[in-house]
Amino acid sequence: MTTEPLVRHTVDTSGVIADYASRPLCAVVAVMFSFDLGDGYVDFDAVERIREGEFDDWVLAATRSGLFLPHEIAALARSWHTDPRSLFEALLTDADDVTRKRYQIVWDSLDEADSLEYA
């Protein structure tokens, strides 16, 4: 997601004002969901759902967060449907190298399985 709009919300965190106006949507999503895939075990189901374009859980979470306007939620959903890997990458933003590698192997193995089915 390189052309996404900017988030225009200000959050007060213990007296410190953090203005998100300069942060792209993907950066905010990465912060929100960074722990979804980084808790030490590989969630094969989550990877498969992302690859298949099943983003309802993440769209709902983004909606309920209150950080995004309706048109921003729609833009996120469109971008994820266009490029499912963008959500996958956002989820792994803060993951350690080992976790990132494990998930990359799962993603690649699903790609290989898909190509074998059509061979």
C-alpha positions as CSV (number, residue, x, y, z in Angstrom):
1,M,0.0,0.0,0.0
2,T,1.9,3.0,-1.2
3,T,-0.8,5.5,-2.1
4,E,-3.1,5.1,0.9
5,P,-4.5,8.2,2.6
6,L,-3.2,9.5,5.9
7,V,-4.9,8.9,9.2
8,R,-6.1,12.1,10.7
9,H,-6.6,11.3,14.4
10,T,-4.9,12.6,17.5
11,V,-4.5,10.3,20.4
12,D,-3.7,11.5,24.0
13,T,-1.5,8.9,25.6
14,S,-0.7,9.8,29.2
15,G,-0.3,13.5,28.5
16,V,1.7,13.0,25.3
17,I,-0.2,13.9,22.1
18,A,0.6,11.6,19.2
19,D,-0.6,13.0,15.9
20,Y,-1.2,10.3,13.4
21,A,-1.8,12.7,10.5
22,S,1.7,12.0,9.2
23,R,1.3,8.2,9.3
24,P,0.0,6.2,6.4
25,L,-2.9,3.8,7.0
26,C,-0.7,0.8,6.6
27,A,1.6,2.0,9.5
28,V,-1.3,2.4,11.8
29,V,-2.7,-1.0,10.9
30,A,0.8,-2.5,11.4
31,V,0.9,-1.1,14.9
32,M,-2.7,-2.3,15.7
33,F,-2.2,-5.8,14.5
34,S,1.5,-6.4,14.9
35,F,0.9,-9.0,17.6
36,D,-1.7,-11.0,15.7
37,L,1.0,-13.3,14.1
38,G,3.9,-12.7,16.4
39,D,3.1,-14.7,19.5
40,G,5.5,-17.6,19.1
41,Y,3.5,-20.1,17.1
42,V,2.5,-20.1,13.5
43,D,-1.2,-19.6,12.9
44,F,-1.6,-21.5,9.6
45,D,-5.3,-20.7,9.5
46,A,-4.7,-16.9,9.6
47,V,-2.2,-17.1,6.8
48,E,-4.5,-19.2,4.6
49,R,-7.5,-16.8,5.3
50,I,-5.3,-13.8,4.3
51,R,-4.2,-15.5,1.1
52,E,-7.9,-16.4,0.3
53,G,-9.0,-12.8,0.8
54,E,-10.9,-13.4,4.0
55,F,-10.3,-10.1,5.9
56,D,-13.6,-9.7,7.8
57,D,-11.9,-10.1,11.2
58,W,-9.3,-7.4,10.5
59,V,-11.8,-5.1,8.9
60,L,-14.1,-5.4,11.9
61,A,-11.2,-4.8,14.3
62,A,-10.1,-1.7,12.3
63,T,-13.7,-0.4,12.3
64,R,-14.2,-1.0,16.0
65,S,-10.8,0.7,16.9
66,G,-12.3,4.1,16.1
67,L,-9.0,5.2,14.4
68,F,-10.4,5.1,10.9
69,L,-13.1,6.9,9.0
70,P,-15.5,4.8,7.0
71,H,-13.8,5.7,3.7
72,E,-10.5,4.7,5.2
73,I,-11.8,1.3,6.2
74,A,-13.1,0.9,2.7
75,A,-9.7,1.8,1.3
76,L,-8.0,-0.7,3.6
77,A,-10.3,-3.5,2.6
78,R,-9.9,-2.6,-1.1
79,S,-6.1,-2.6,-0.8
80,W,-6.1,-5.9,1.0
81,H,-8.3,-7.5,-1.6
82,T,-6.0,-6.1,-4.3
83,D,-2.8,-7.3,-2.5
84,P,-3.5,-9.7,0.3
85,R,0.2,-9.8,1.1
86,S,0.1,-6.2,2.2
87,L,-2.0,-7.3,5.3
88,F,0.3,-10.2,5.8
89,E,3.3,-7.9,5.8
90,A,1.6,-5.4,8.2
91,L,0.9,-8.2,10.6
92,L,4.6,-9.1,10.7
93,T,5.9,-5.6,11.0
94,D,7.1,-5.9,14.6
95,A,7.8,-9.7,14.5
96,D,11.3,-11.0,15.1
97,D,13.3,-12.5,12.3
98,V,12.6,-16.1,13.3
99,T,8.8,-15.5,13.4
100,R,8.9,-13.6,10.1
101,K,10.8,-16.5,8.5
102,R,8.4,-19.1,9.8
103,Y,5.4,-17.2,8.4
104,Q,7.2,-16.6,5.1
105,I,7.8,-20.4,4.8
106,V,4.1,-21.0,5.4
107,W,3.1,-18.4,2.8
108,D,5.5,-19.8,0.2
109,S,4.4,-23.4,0.8
110,L,0.8,-22.4,0.2
111,D,1.9,-20.7,-3.0
112,E,3.7,-23.9,-4.1
113,A,0.7,-26.0,-3.2
114,D,-1.5,-23.7,-5.4
115,S,0.8,-24.0,-8.3
116,L,1.0,-27.8,-8.0
117,E,-2.8,-28.0,-8.1
118,Y,-2.9,-26.3,-11.5
119,A,0.1,-28.1,-13.0
